[in-house]
């Protein structure tokens, strides 16, 4: 087998294994990460329903 053909086989295989190990390592590092935000808080009753709730904008103005 010539060296060019060997490189055509080994280089992509090495790149694939490197990327696969990288993705697996990220999965192990983030397996206990909490990606969920805080639970939603129901809007206070008022004359109109809240159409848009953005954190920090529903509170009283300073």
PQR file with spaces between the fields and no chain letter, atoms N, CA, C, O and H, PARSE charges and radii, in Angstrom:
ATOM       1  N    UNK     1       0.840   -1.173    0.000 -0.4000 1.5000
ATOM       2  CA   UNK     1       0.000    0.000    0.000 -0.0000 2.0000
ATOM       3  C    UNK     1       0.887    1.238    0.000  0.5500 1.7000
ATOM       4  O    UNK     1       1.806    1.351    0.811 -0.5500 1.4000
ATOM       5  N    UNK     2       0.617    2.139   -0.887 -0.4000 1.5000
ATOM       6  CA   UNK     2       1.486    3.322   -0.946 -0.0000 2.0000
ATOM       7  C    UNK     2       1.152    4.279    0.201  0.5500 1.7000
ATOM       8  O    UNK     2       0.089    4.197    0.816 -0.5500 1.4000
ATOM       9  H    UNK     2      -0.130    2.048   -1.546  0.4000 1.0000
ATOM      10  N    UNK     3       2.062    5.159    0.458 -0.4000 1.5000
ATOM      11  CA   UNK     3       1.891    6.071    1.594 -0.0000 2.0000
ATOM      12  C    UNK     3       0.755    7.070    1.363  0.5500 1.7000
ATOM      13  O    UNK     3       0.097    7.486    2.316 -0.5500 1.4000
ATOM      14  H    UNK     3       2.925    5.226   -0.043  0.4000 1.0000
ATOM      15  N    UNK     4       0.519    7.458    0.104 -0.4000 1.5000
ATOM      16  CA   UNK     4      -0.574    8.398   -0.187 -0.0000 2.0000
ATOM      17  C    UNK     4      -1.925    7.764    0.146  0.5500 1.7000
ATOM      18  O    UNK     4      -2.779    8.400    0.762 -0.5500 1.4000
ATOM      19  H    UNK     4       1.054    7.120   -0.670  0.4000 1.0000
ATOM      20  N    UNK     5      -2.111    6.524   -0.259 -0.4000 1.5000
ATOM      21  CA   UNK     5      -3.376    5.830    0.026 -0.0000 2.0000
ATOM      22  C    UNK     5      -3.532    5.632    1.530  0.5500 1.7000
ATOM      23  O    UNK     5      -4.632    5.763    2.067 -0.5500 1.4000
ATOM      24  H    UNK     5      -1.417    6.007   -0.760  0.4000 1.0000
ATOM      25  N    UNK     6      -2.441    5.319    2.201 -0.4000 1.5000
ATOM      26  CA   UNK     6      -2.490    5.147    3.648 -0.0000 2.0000
ATOM      27  C    UNK     6      -2.886    6.455    4.338  0.5500 1.7000
ATOM      28  O    UNK     6      -3.661    6.447    5.294 -0.5500 1.4000
ATOM      29  H    UNK     6      -1.548    5.212    1.765  0.4000 1.0000
ATOM      30  N    UNK     7      -2.348    7.582    3.846 -0.4000 1.5000
ATOM      31  CA   UNK     7      -2.724    8.876    4.415 -0.0000 2.0000
ATOM      32  C    UNK     7      -4.191    9.198    4.150  0.5500 1.7000
ATOM      33  O    UNK     7      -4.859    9.773    5.008 -0.5500 1.4000
ATOM      34  H    UNK     7      -1.718    7.588    3.070  0.4000 1.0000
ATOM      35  N    UNK     8      -4.703    8.833    2.966 -0.4000 1.5000
ATOM      36  CA   UNK     8      -6.109    9.078    2.629 -0.0000 2.0000
ATOM      37  C    UNK     8      -7.035    8.303    3.562  0.5500 1.7000
ATOM      38  O    UNK     8      -8.186    8.695    3.755 -0.5500 1.4000
ATOM      39  H    UNK     8      -4.160    8.365    2.268  0.4000 1.0000
ATOM      40  N    UNK     9      -6.555    7.231    4.129 -0.4000 1.5000
ATOM      41  CA   UNK     9      -7.373    6.424    5.040 -0.0000 2.0000
ATOM      42  C    UNK     9      -7.162    6.851    6.496  0.5500 1.7000
ATOM      43  O    UNK     9      -8.128    6.984    7.248 -0.5500 1.4000
ATOM      44  H    UNK     9      -5.620    6.912    3.972  0.4000 1.0000
ATOM      45  N    UNK    10      -5.922    7.062    6.889 -0.4000 1.5000
ATOM      46  CA   UNK    10      -5.626    7.324    8.296 -0.0000 2.0000
ATOM      47  C    UNK    10      -5.968    8.741    8.750  0.5500 1.7000
ATOM      48  O    UNK    10      -6.435    8.929    9.873 -0.5500 1.4000
ATOM      49  H    UNK    10      -5.137    6.954    6.278  0.4000 1.0000
ATOM      50  N    UNK    11      -5.745    9.733    7.903 -0.4000 1.5000
ATOM      51  CA   UNK    11      -6.000   11.121    8.317 -0.0000 2.0000
ATOM      52  C    UNK    11      -7.488   11.353    8.591  0.5500 1.7000
ATOM      53  O    UNK    11      -7.818   11.878    9.655 -0.5500 1.4000
ATOM      54  H    UNK    11      -5.365    9.581    6.990  0.4000 1.0000
ATOM      55  N    UNK    12      -8.408   10.988    7.679 -0.4000 1.5000
ATOM      56  CA   UNK    12      -9.824   11.179    8.018 -0.0000 2.0000
ATOM      57  C    UNK    12     -10.262   10.354    9.232  0.5500 1.7000
ATOM      58  O    UNK    12     -11.083   10.811   10.027 -0.5500 1.4000
ATOM      59  H    UNK    12      -8.141   10.562    6.815  0.4000 1.0000
ATOM      60  N    UNK    13      -9.722    9.150    9.378 -0.4000 1.5000
ATOM      61  CA   UNK    13     -10.072    8.333   10.544 -0.0000 2.0000
ATOM      62  C    UNK    13      -9.596    8.999   11.833  0.5500 1.7000
ATOM      63  O    UNK    13     -10.318    9.008   12.830 -0.5500 1.4000
ATOM      64  H    UNK    13      -9.055    8.779    8.732  0.4000 1.0000
ATOM      65  N    UNK    14      -8.395    9.552   11.815 -0.4000 1.5000
ATOM      66  CA   UNK    14      -7.874   10.235   13.001 -0.0000 2.0000
ATOM      67  C    UNK    14      -8.690   11.489   13.308  0.5500 1.7000
ATOM      68  O    UNK    14      -8.984   11.766   14.472 -0.5500 1.4000
ATOM      69  H    UNK    14      -7.810    9.546   11.005  0.4000 1.0000
ATOM      70  N    UNK    15      -9.057   12.247   12.279 -0.4000 1.5000
ATOM      71  CA   UNK    15      -9.885   13.436   12.496 -0.0000 2.0000
ATOM      72  C    UNK    15     -11.250   13.059   13.062  0.5500 1.7000
ATOM      73  O    UNK    15     -11.750   13.714   13.977 -0.5500 1.4000
ATOM      74  H    UNK    15      -8.818   12.023   11.334  0.4000 1.0000
ATOM      75  N    UNK    16     -11.847   12.011   12.522 -0.4000 1.5000
ATOM      76  CA   UNK    16     -13.147   11.572   13.011 -0.0000 2.0000
ATOM      77  C    UNK    16     -13.060   11.142   14.475  0.5500 1.7000
ATOM      78  O    UNK    16     -13.904   11.526   15.285 -0.5500 1.4000
ATOM      79  H    UNK    16     -11.441   11.479   11.778  0.4000 1.0000
ATOM      80  N    UNK    17     -12.052   10.355   14.815 -0.4000 1.5000
ATOM      81  CA   UNK    17     -11.916    9.907   16.200 -0.0000 2.0000
ATOM      82  C    UNK    17     -11.643   11.072   17.146  0.5500 1.7000
ATOM      83  O    UNK    17     -12.136   11.085   18.274 -0.5500 1.4000
ATOM      84  H    UNK    17     -11.367   10.044   14.157  0.4000 1.0000
ATOM      85  N    UNK    18     -10.860   12.048   16.693 -0.4000 1.5000
ATOM      86  CA   UNK    18     -10.586   13.220   17.523 -0.0000 2.0000
ATOM      87  C    UNK    18     -11.862   13.998   17.792  0.5500 1.7000
ATOM      88  O    UNK    18     -12.134   14.378   18.931 -0.5500 1.4000
ATOM      89  H    UNK    18     -10.459   12.037   15.777  0.4000 1.0000
ATOM      90  N    UNK    19     -12.650   14.237   16.741 -0.4000 1.5000
ATOM      91  CA   UNK    19     -13.904   14.975   16.919 -0.0000 2.0000
ATOM      92  C    UNK    19     -14.903   14.186   17.769  0.5500 1.7000
ATOM      93  O    UNK    19     -15.617   14.771   18.584 -0.5500 1.4000
ATOM      94  H    UNK    19     -12.430   13.928   15.816  0.4000 1.0000
ATOM      95  N    UNK    20     -14.956   12.880   17.588 -0.4000 1.5000
ATOM      96  CA   UNK    20     -15.879   12.059   18.378 -0.0000 2.0000
ATOM      97  C    UNK    20     -15.499   12.103   19.859  0.5500 1.7000
ATOM      98  O    UNK    20     -16.370   12.228   20.720 -0.5500 1.4000
ATOM      99  H    UNK    20     -14.376   12.405   16.926  0.4000 1.0000
ATOM     100  N    UNK    21     -14.211   12.003   20.155 -0.4000 1.5000
ATOM     101  CA   UNK    21     -13.775   12.086   21.547 -0.0000 2.0000
ATOM     102  C    UNK    21     -14.031   13.465   22.135  0.5500 1.7000
ATOM     103  O    UNK    21     -14.356   13.582   23.316 -0.5500 1.4000
ATOM     104  H    UNK    21     -13.503   11.902   19.455  0.4000 1.0000
ATOM     105  N    UNK    22     -13.889   14.512   21.327 -0.4000 1.5000
ATOM     106  CA   UNK    22     -14.163   15.872   21.785 -0.0000 2.0000
ATOM     107  C    UNK    22     -15.639   16.029   22.149  0.5500 1.7000
ATOM     108  O    UNK    22     -15.962   16.588   23.197 -0.5500 1.4000
ATOM     109  H    UNK    22     -13.624   14.417   20.367  0.4000 1.0000
ATOM     110  N    UNK    23     -16.530   15.541   21.295 -0.4000 1.5000
ATOM     111  CA   UNK    23     -17.969   15.633   21.562 -0.0000 2.0000
ATOM     112  C    UNK    23     -18.339   14.813   22.790  0.5500 1.7000
ATOM     113  O    UNK    23     -19.146   15.252   23.609 -0.5500 1.4000
ATOM     114  H    UNK    23     -16.267   15.086   20.444  0.4000 1.0000
ATOM     115  N    UNK    24     -17.760   13.636   22.923 -0.4000 1.5000
ATOM     116  CA   UNK    24     -18.047   12.799   24.097 -0.0000 2.0000
ATOM     117  C    UNK    24     -17.552   13.475   25.371  0.5500 1.7000
ATOM     118  O    UNK    24     -18.221   13.422   26.403 -0.5500 1.4000
ATOM     119  H    UNK    24     -17.104   13.279   22.258  0.4000 1.0000
ATOM     120  N    UNK    25     -16.386   14.108   25.306 -0.4000 1.5000
ATOM     121  CA   UNK    25     -15.867   14.782   26.500 -0.0000 2.0000
ATOM     122  C    UNK    25     -16.739   15.966   26.888  0.5500 1.7000
ATOM     123  O    UNK    25     -16.937   16.217   28.076 -0.5500 1.4000
ATOM     124  H    UNK    25     -15.842   14.151   24.467  0.4000 1.0000
ATOM     125  N    UNK    26     -17.266   16.699   25.909 -0.4000 1.5000
ATOM     126  CA   UNK    26     -18.186   17.797   26.222 -0.0000 2.0000
ATOM     127  C    UNK    26     -19.446   17.236   26.871  0.5500 1.7000
ATOM     128  O    UNK    26     -19.971   17.820   27.819 -0.5500 1.4000
ATOM     129  H    UNK    26     -17.105   16.495   24.944  0.4000 1.0000
ATOM     130  N    UNK    27     -19.928   16.113   26.366 -0.4000 1.5000
ATOM     131  CA   UNK    27     -21.103   15.490   26.961 -0.0000 2.0000
ATOM     132  C    UNK    27     -20.874   15.080   28.405  0.5500 1.7000
ATOM     133  O    UNK    27     -21.757   15.255   29.245 -0.5500 1.4000
ATOM     134  H    UNK    27     -19.502   15.638   25.596  0.4000 1.0000
ATOM     135  N    UNK    28     -19.703   14.539   28.706 -0.4000 1.5000
ATOM     136  CA   UNK    28     -19.415   14.147   30.082 -0.0000 2.0000
ATOM     137  C    UNK    28     -19.259   15.362   30.988  0.5500 1.7000
ATOM     138  O    UNK    28     -19.677   15.329   32.145 -0.5500 1.4000
ATOM     139  H    UNK    28     -18.986   14.396   28.024  0.4000 1.0000
ATOM     140  N    UNK    29     -18.657   16.442   30.469 -0.4000 1.5000
ATOM     141  CA   UNK    29     -18.464   17.624   31.303 -0.0000 2.0000
ATOM     142  C    UNK    29     -19.772   18.335   31.601  0.5500 1.7000
ATOM     143  O    UNK    29     -19.912   18.963   32.650 -0.5500 1.4000
ATOM     144  H    UNK    29     -18.317   16.469   29.528  0.4000 1.0000
ATOM     145  N    UNK    30     -20.730   18.244   30.688 -0.4000 1.5000
ATOM     146  CA   UNK    30     -21.986   18.977   30.866 -0.0000 2.0000
ATOM     147  C    UNK    30     -23.154   18.062   31.215  0.5500 1.7000
ATOM     148  O    UNK    30     -24.306   18.479   31.097 -0.5500 1.4000
ATOM     149  H    UNK    30     -20.616   17.734   29.836  0.4000 1.0000
ATOM     150  N    UNK    31     -22.893   16.837   31.637 -0.4000 1.5000
ATOM     151  CA   UNK    31     -24.004   15.903   31.883 -0.0000 2.0000
ATOM     152  C    UNK    31     -24.873   16.332   33.053  0.5500 1.7000
ATOM     153  O    UNK    31     -26.046   15.962   33.095 -0.5500 1.4000
ATOM     154  H    UNK    31     -21.957   16.498   31.733  0.4000 1.0000
ATOM     155  N    UNK    32     -24.354   17.090   33.998 -0.4000 1.5000
ATOM     156  CA   UNK    32     -25.145   17.542   35.140 -0.0000 2.0000
ATOM     157  C    UNK    32     -25.543   19.007   35.025  0.5500 1.7000
ATOM     158  O    UNK    32     -26.019   19.594   35.997 -0.5500 1.4000
ATOM     159  H    UNK    32     -23.401   17.390   33.964  0.4000 1.0000
ATOM     160  N    UNK    33     -25.358   19.600   33.869 -0.4000 1.5000
ATOM     161  CA   UNK    33     -25.710   21.005   33.697 -0.0000 2.0000
ATOM     162  C    UNK    33     -27.227   21.156   33.670  0.5500 1.7000
ATOM     163  O    UNK    33     -27.935   20.363   33.050 -0.5500 1.4000
ATOM     164  H    UNK    33     -24.971   19.123   33.079  0.4000 1.0000
ATOM     165  N    UNK    34     -27.701   22.175   34.346 -0.4000 1.5000
ATOM     166  CA   UNK    34     -29.129   22.462   34.356 -0.0000 2.0000
ATOM     167  C    UNK    34     -29.402   23.502   33.278  0.5500 1.7000
ATOM     168  O    UNK    34     -29.086   24.680   33.450 -0.5500 1.4000
ATOM     169  H    UNK    34     -27.125   22.819   34.850  0.4000 1.0000
ATOM     170  N    UNK    35     -29.987   23.068   32.173 -0.4000 1.5000
ATOM     171  CA   UNK    35     -30.244   23.975   31.061 -0.0000 2.0000
ATOM     172  C    UNK    35     -31.628   24.607   31.138  0.5500 1.7000
ATOM     173  O    UNK    35     -31.983   25.434   30.298 -0.5500 1.4000
ATOM     174  H    UNK    35     -30.244   22.112   32.034  0.4000 1.0000
ATOM     175  N    UNK    36     -32.397   24.228   32.126 -0.4000 1.5000
ATOM     176  CA   UNK    36     -33.730   24.812   32.281 -0.0000 2.0000
ATOM     177  C    UNK    36     -33.626   26.087   33.096  0.5500 1.7000
ATOM     178  O    UNK    36     -32.845   26.170   34.045 -0.5500 1.4000
ATOM     179  H    UNK    36     -32.109   23.556   32.808  0.4000 1.0000
ATOM     180  N    UNK    37     -34.397   27.052   32.731 -0.4000 1.5000
ATOM     181  CA   UNK    37     -34.423   28.309   33.469 -0.0000 2.0000
ATOM     182  C    UNK    37     -35.301   28.191   34.704  0.5500 1.7000
ATOM     183  O    UNK    37     -35.731   27.101   35.080 -0.5500 1.4000
ATOM     184  H    UNK    37     -35.031   26.986   31.960  0.4000 1.0000
ATOM     185  N    UNK    38     -35.556   29.327   35.322 -0.4000 1.5000
ATOM     186  CA   UNK    38     -36.435   29.348   36.477 -0.0000 2.0000
ATOM     187  C    UNK    38     -37.857   29.056   36.029  0.5500 1.7000
ATOM     188  O    UNK    38     -38.228   29.387   34.903 -0.5500 1.4000
ATOM     189  H    UNK    38     -35.207   30.213   35.017  0.4000 1.0000
ATOM     190  N    UNK    39     -38.657   28.442   36.888 -0.4000 1.5000
ATOM     191  CA   UNK    39     -40.044   28.176   36.486 -0.0000 2.0000
ATOM     192  C    UNK    39     -40.800   29.484   36.282  0.5500 1.7000
ATOM     193  O    UNK    39     -40.546   30.456   36.993 -0.5500 1.4000
ATOM     194  H    UNK    39     -38.356   28.172   37.803  0.4000 1.0000
ATOM     195  N    UNK    40     -41.715   29.526   35.334 -0.4000 1.5000
ATOM     196  CA   UNK    40     -42.443   30.765   35.075 -0.0000 2.0000
ATOM     197  C    UNK    40     -43.337   31.142   36.254  0.5500 1.7000
ATOM     198  O    UNK    40     -43.922   30.286   36.918 -0.5500 1.4000
ATOM     199  H    UNK    40     -41.921   28.736   34.756  0.4000 1.0000
ATOM     200  N    UNK    41     -43.422   32.424   36.486 -0.4000 1.5000
ATOM     201  CA   UNK    41     -44.262   32.945   37.568 -0.0000 2.0000
ATOM     202  C    UNK    41     -45.536   33.482   36.935  0.5500 1.7000
ATOM     203  O    UNK    41     -45.465   34.247   35.974 -0.5500 1.4000
ATOM     204  H    UNK    41     -42.948   33.120   35.947  0.4000 1.0000
ATOM     205  N    UNK    42     -46.704   33.098   37.450 -0.4000 1.5000
ATOM     206  CA   UNK    42     -47.937   33.614   36.846 -0.0000 2.0000
ATOM     207  C    UNK    42     -48.036   35.125   37.008  0.5500 1.7000
ATOM     208  O    UNK    42     -47.603   35.688   38.014 -0.5500 1.4000
ATOM     209  H    UNK    42     -46.762   32.476   38.231  0.4000 1.0000
ATOM     210  N    UNK    43     -48.611   35.766   36.006 -0.4000 1.5000
ATOM     211  CA   UNK    43     -48.738   37.226   36.020 -0.0000 2.0000
ATOM     212  C    UNK    43     -49.758   37.647   37.071  0.5500 1.7000
ATOM     213  O    UNK    43     -50.710   36.927   37.373 -0.5500 1.4000
ATOM     214  H    UNK    43     -48.963   35.308   35.189  0.4000 1.0000
ATOM     215  N    UNK    44     -49.525   38.831   37.613 -0.4000 1.5000
ATOM     216  CA   UNK    44     -50.463   39.360   38.599 -0.0000 2.0000
ATOM     217  C    UNK    44     -51.748   39.771   37.895  0.5500 1.7000
ATOM     218  O    UNK    44     -51.706   40.313   36.790 -0.5500 1.4000
ATOM     219  H    UNK    44     -48.752   39.416   37.367  0.4000 1.0000
ATOM     220  N    UNK    45     -52.880   39.518   38.523 -0.4000 1.5000
ATOM     221  CA   UNK    45     -54.131   39.914   37.866 -0.0000 2.0000
ATOM     222  C    UNK    45     -54.220   41.427   37.743  0.5500 1.7000
ATOM     223  O    UNK    45     -53.867   42.157   38.670 -0.5500 1.4000
ATOM     224  H    UNK    45     -52.914   39.077   39.420  0.4000 1.0000
ATOM     225  N    UNK    46     -54.684   41.882   36.617 -0.4000 1.5000
ATOM     226  CA   UNK    46     -54.829   43.310   36.377 -0.0000 2.0000
ATOM     227  C    UNK    46     -55.924   43.553   35.363  0.5500 1.7000
ATOM     228  O    UNK    46     -56.615   42.619   34.958 -0.5500 1.4000
ATOM     229  H    UNK    46     -54.971   41.289   35.864  0.4000 1.0000
ATOM     230  N    UNK    47     -56.089   44.787   34.951 -0.4000 1.5000
ATOM     231  CA   UNK    47     -57.152   45.082   33.992 -0.0000 2.0000
ATOM     232  C    UNK    47     -56.885   44.477   32.613  0.5500 1.7000
ATOM     233  O    UNK    47     -57.827   44.170   31.883 -0.5500 1.4000
ATOM     234  H    UNK    47     -55.527   45.547   35.280  0.4000 1.0000
ATOM     235  N    UNK    48     -55.618   44.305   32.251 -0.4000 1.5000
ATOM     236  CA   UNK    48     -55.280   43.731   30.949 -0.0000 2.0000
ATOM     237  C    UNK    48     -54.330   42.563   31.146  0.5500 1.7000
ATOM     238  O    UNK    48     -53.503   42.585   32.057 -0.5500 1.4000
ATOM     239  H    UNK    48     -54.853   44.555   32.845  0.4000 1.0000
ATOM     240  N    UNK    49     -54.437   41.554   30.312 -0.4000 1.5000
ATOM     241  CA   UNK    49     -53.474   40.447   30.432 -0.0000 2.0000
ATOM     242  C    UNK    49     -52.088   40.893   29.972  0.5500 1.7000
ATOM     243  O    UNK    49     -51.952   41.754   29.103 -0.5500 1.4000
ATOM     244  H    UNK    49     -55.109   41.537   29.572  0.4000 1.0000
ATOM     245  N    UNK    50     -51.083   40.298   30.561 -0.4000 1.5000
ATOM     246  CA   UNK    50     -49.709   40.609   30.159 -0.0000 2.0000
ATOM     247  C    UNK    50     -49.437   39.953   28.813  0.5500 1.7000
ATOM     248  O    UNK    50     -49.517   38.731   28.688 -0.5500 1.4000
ATOM     249  H    UNK    50     -51.194   39.598   31.267  0.4000 1.0000
ATOM     250  N    UNK    51     -49.121   40.750   27.819 -0.4000 1.5000
ATOM     251  CA   UNK    51     -48.860   40.227   26.489 -0.0000 2.0000
ATOM     252  C    UNK    51     -47.416   39.780   26.334  0.5500 1.7000
ATOM     253  O    UNK    51     -47.120   38.858   25.574 -0.5500 1.4000
ATOM     254  H    UNK    51     -49.056   41.743   27.921  0.4000 1.0000
ATOM     255  N    UNK    52     -46.524   40.435   27.052 -0.4000 1.5000
ATOM     256  CA   UNK    52     -45.112   40.110   26.936 -0.0000 2.0000
ATOM     257  C    UNK    52     -44.494   40.190   28.318  0.5500 1.7000
ATOM     258  O    UNK    52     -44.626   41.200   29.009 -0.5500 1.4000
ATOM     259  H    UNK    52     -46.764   41.184   27.670  0.4000 1.0000
ATOM     260  N    UNK    53     -43.833   39.145   28.710 -0.4000 1.5000
ATOM     261  CA   UNK    53     -43.185   39.129   30.014 -0.0000 2.0000
ATOM     262  C    UNK    53     -41.680   39.052   29.794  0.5500 1.7000
ATOM     263  O    UNK    53     -41.166   38.066   29.267 -0.5500 1.4000
ATOM     264  H    UNK    53     -43.726   38.324   28.148  0.4000 1.0000
ATOM     265  N    UNK    54     -40.990   40.098   30.201 -0.4000 1.5000
ATOM     266  CA   UNK    54     -39.535   40.145   30.105 -0.0000 2.0000
ATOM     267  C    UNK    54     -39.016   40.389   31.511  0.5500 1.7000
ATOM     268  O    UNK    54     -39.511   41.271   32.213 -0.5500 1.4000
ATOM     269  H    UNK    54     -41.407   40.899   30.629  0.4000 1.0000
ATOM     270  N    UNK    55     -38.037   39.626   31.920 -0.4000 1.5000
ATOM     271  CA   UNK    55     -37.518   39.754   33.276 -0.0000 2.0000
ATOM     272  C    UNK    55     -37.034   41.184   33.517  0.5500 1.7000
ATOM     273  O    UNK    55     -36.236   41.724   32.752 -0.5500 1.4000
ATOM     274  H    UNK    55     -37.635   38.910   31.350  0.4000 1.0000
ATOM     275  N    UNK    56     -37.527   41.768   34.575 -0.4000 1.5000
ATOM     276  CA   UNK    56     -37.095   43.107   34.946 -0.0000 2.0000
ATOM     277  C    UNK    56     -38.009   44.201   34.440  0.5500 1.7000
ATOM     278  O    UNK    56     -37.923   45.326   34.933 -0.5500 1.4000
ATOM     279  H    UNK    56     -38.175   41.329   35.197  0.4000 1.0000
ATOM     280  N    UNK    57     -38.884   43.930   33.480 -0.4000 1.5000
ATOM     281  CA   UNK    57     -39.743   44.976   32.942 -0.0000 2.0000
ATOM     282  C    UNK    57     -41.140   44.953   33.553  0.5500 1.7000
ATOM     283  O    UNK    57     -41.890   45.913   33.377 -0.5500 1.4000
ATOM     284  H    UNK    57     -38.954   43.017   33.080  0.4000 1.0000
ATOM     285  N    UNK    58     -41.517   43.888   34.265 -0.4000 1.5000
ATOM     286  CA   UNK    58     -42.841   43.833   34.865 -0.0000 2.0000
ATOM     287  C    UNK    58     -42.874   44.458   36.252  0.5500 1.7000
ATOM     288  O    UNK    58     -43.950   44.667   36.811 -0.5500 1.4000
ATOM     289  H    UNK    58     -40.908   43.108   34.407  0.4000 1.0000
ATOM     290  N    UNK    59     -41.725   44.752   36.804 -0.4000 1.5000
ATOM     291  CA   UNK    59     -41.682   45.339   38.137 -0.0000 2.0000
ATOM     292  C    UNK    59     -42.019   46.822   38.093  0.5500 1.7000
ATOM     293  O    UNK    59     -42.182   47.398   37.017 -0.5500 1.4000
ATOM     294  H    UNK    59     -40.850   44.582   36.350  0.4000 1.0000
ATOM     295  N    UNK    60     -42.123   47.431   39.257 -0.4000 1.5000
ATOM     296  CA   UNK    60     -42.429   48.873   39.292 -0.0000 2.0000
ATOM     297  C    UNK    60     -41.278   49.690   38.721  0.5500 1.7000
ATOM     298  O    UNK    60     -40.111   49.313   38.832 -0.5500 1.4000
ATOM     299  H    UNK    60     -41.991   46.963   40.131  0.4000 1.0000
ATOM     300  N    UNK    61     -41.624   50.797   38.119 -0.4000 1.5000
ATOM     301  CA   UNK    61     -40.586   51.690   37.570 -0.0000 2.0000
ATOM     302  C    UNK    61     -39.942   52.473   38.691  0.5500 1.7000
ATOM     303  O    UNK    61     -40.594   52.831   39.672 -0.5500 1.4000
ATOM     304  H    UNK    61     -42.572   51.103   38.029  0.4000 1.0000
ATOM     305  N    UNK    62     -38.669   52.733   38.540 -0.4000 1.5000
ATOM     306  CA   UNK    62     -37.941   53.471   39.581 -0.0000 2.0000
ATOM     307  C    UNK    62     -37.881   54.936   39.240  0.5500 1.7000
ATOM     308  O    UNK    62     -37.310   55.723   39.995 -0.5500 1.4000
ATOM     309  H    UNK    62     -38.139   52.441   37.744  0.4000 1.0000
